[in-house]
Structure formats: C-alpha cells, structure tokens
Amino acid sequence: MTEKEKCHAGMLYDAIDPELMNDRMICKDLCQNYNQLTYSQNQEKQELIKKIIGDCGEDFVIEPNFWCDYGYNIFFGNQFYANHNLVILDCAEVRFGDHVFIGPNCNFYTAGHPLDAETRNLGLEFAKPILVGNNVWFGGNVTVLPGITIGNNAVIGAGSVVTKDIPAFAAAVGNPCQVIKMLE
C-alpha cells in the first residue's frame, strides 16, 4: 500500500513520501499563483480555483489568500463564499454543501499527529475527513479539527475551535466549540 493510499484510508502515513510531497508542491505553486492575481482578475481566479480543487458548484468566491495542501480533496457546492485567509489542510476529503459562508482567517485541518511522541517523531500523521452541510455559516477565526461533521443550517461563532461534531440547526461557539442554542 502506498503512503497516499494509507492517507486516504485514514491510516498512519509518511507525509514526506515523494509522491505526496510532489502533489503538495504542485498545489502550493497553484495557490501562490492564485494569491498573486489582482483582485479584478475574476475570470482567472475562477479558472485557477477549478484547477486546484477537486470539484465546485456554481457562484463561488474564495478571497485571497487561500492555501491548501493537495486541493484535489476539497469539494464545495453552489454559492460558496470564503473570506480572506482560508487554510484547508486537505490530507483527507473536505466537503462543503451549498450556501456555505466562511469568515476571514478560518482553518480546516484534516491532518493530525499521534499523541505518542515516539510514533510522532517518526514523521507519521493521520487524516480524517471534514463534512460541512448546507447553509452553514462560520464566523471569523474558526478552526475545525480532523474528523468533524457539521450539520445543515448550523452557525459556528467567531473564534471557535470545533473539536466535536455539531448537529444541524445548532448555534455553537467557544473553545472548545459547544452548542449554545438550537435554531428554528
């Protein structure tokens, strides 16, 4: 089994593997090109995002700066908006539904590291997917950790660190992020 296959299977894998390193280099070069476009180069930005990510719906905007690891593991639906400084560490899939709005300085991390120092020092890591439903709003400075699912119509308050799944129709905030009320 290759390191890339181990990564996609949720197993411990070596991120320094030459195939994975090459994939990241290609993606980060594309991200850098995207971030250097002028603000008015809308058509070029749209075309470049379509080269970076796995699949996207219609009517999307990702404000620069945008960074991701592989790109091909990112999927978003229609009417997706991400404000400045979005970071997606997409070692596993990151799926966003329709009508998702992301505030500035948000982070989505699928990569994690073993708690055991000896194993961690071998350079091994793991990846768990992130799933975001439809009609979800993230305030600024939100971080979503590996393996999280956020249900439809949820609102995640600014500054939150999402460490556990958030159900549909929940307003949640904090570090760690907790449901504070259910929405109608």
N, C-alpha and C positions, 0 to 999 in steps of 0.2 A: 504494500500500500504506500502510495506517495505521501509526502508531507501535506500536499494540497488536499488529497483525499481524506487524510486524517483530520485536517482542519474542518472540512465540510461535514465530517461525520461527528464532530463535537469531541474528538479525542485530543489528548495532548499531542502537540506537533512542534516541530522546529521552525520558527518563523525566519530563521536565517537561511533556510533552504534556498538554493539558487533560483528555482522556478518561482517561488513566492517573492523573492527579492526582486526579480525581473518584473513580475506583474506589478509590484508596488512602484518600482521606478517609472514604468510606463504611465501609470495612473497619476503619480505625483507630478510628472512632467506636464501632463494634460491639465491638472489642477492649477499648476503655476501659470500655464498659458491662459487659462480661463481668468485667473485673478489679475492678469496684466492687461486684459481688454479694457477699453474705455467704457464708461458707464452707458454711453449711447450705442454701443455695438450690440444691440439686442439680438439681431439675427445670428451673429457669430457666436454669442453666448449660448443661445438655444442649441445651435448645431454642436457646439463643443460639449455641452452637458449630455447630449444624446450619445456622444462618443464615450463619455466617462462612465455613465451609469448603465445598469442592466436594462431597465425599461422605465418609461414615464408616460403619464397621461397627457392631456391637453391643458393648456393655460397654466404653465408653471413658471415660477421665478425663484432663482437662488441668487441672493445678493452676494457679491464678493466680500470678503474672502471665503472660499469654500475649499475644504480639504477632506480627502478620504484616502483609504489605504488601497483598495482594489477597484472600487467603482462598480464592477460587474455584479456585486452582491446587493446593490441598492435598487429598490423598486418603489415608485410612488404613483399615486393615482392622479385624477383630474383636480385642477385648481389647487396645486401645492404651492405654498409660499414659505420661503426660509429667509429670514433677515440676515444681516451681516454676521460673519464669523461662525458659520456652521462647520462642525467637525463630525464626521462619521467614520469610526474605525470599523469598517465592514469586513472583518475576517469571516463572519457568518452573515447570513442574509439580514437586511434591514428593510422591512416592508411598511410603507405608509399608505393609508387609504386615501379616499377622496376628501377634498376640503380640509387639508391639514395646514395649520398655520404655526410657524416656529419663530419665536422671538430671537433677538440677537444673542450671540455668544452661547449657543446651545451645543451640546455634545451627546453623541450616541455611541456608546462603546460596546462592541460585541466581544472584544478581546479581554481575557482575564489571565491571571497568573496563579500558579499553585501557591497555597499557603505555606507549604513545606519549603524551607529555604534551600535545602539540598537539591530538590527537584527544580525549583525556580532558577537556581544558579546554573543549571544545565542549559538554560535558554529556552525551556519549553513553555508553551502557553496553550490556552484553550479558547474556543469561541462558541458563543451561544447566541442564537438569533434574537432580534428585537422585532416585535409586531405592534404596529400602531393602527388603530381602527380609523373609521371615517369621522369627520367633523371634530377632530381633536385640536386643541389649542395649547401650545407651550409658551409660557411667559419667558422672559429673558433669563439667561444664565441657568438653564436647566441642564442637568446631566442625567442620562438614562443608562443604567448599567446592563451588563450582559444578561440575556435570557428573559427580558421583561416583555410582558404583553400589556398594552394599554387599550381599553375598550372604547367603543364608539362613543362620541359625544362627551368625552372626558376633557377636563381642563386641568392643566398642571401649572401651578403658580410659580411665579418668578423665584429663582434661586433654589428650586427644589433639586434634591438628589433622589432619583427614583430607584429604590433598591428592591421593591416588590411589585407584583402585578397591580394594576389599577383597574377597577371594574368600569363598565360602561356607565355613563351618566354620573360620573363622580367628579367632584371638585376636590383636588388634592394639592397639598403644599407641604414644604418643610424638608428638613434634613435629619432623619430620613423622611421622605415624602409619605404623607398619610392622608387618607380621605377625611375631609372636614365636613362635607355635606354631599347629599345626593341631589342631582339636578333633575328637573322635570322634563 
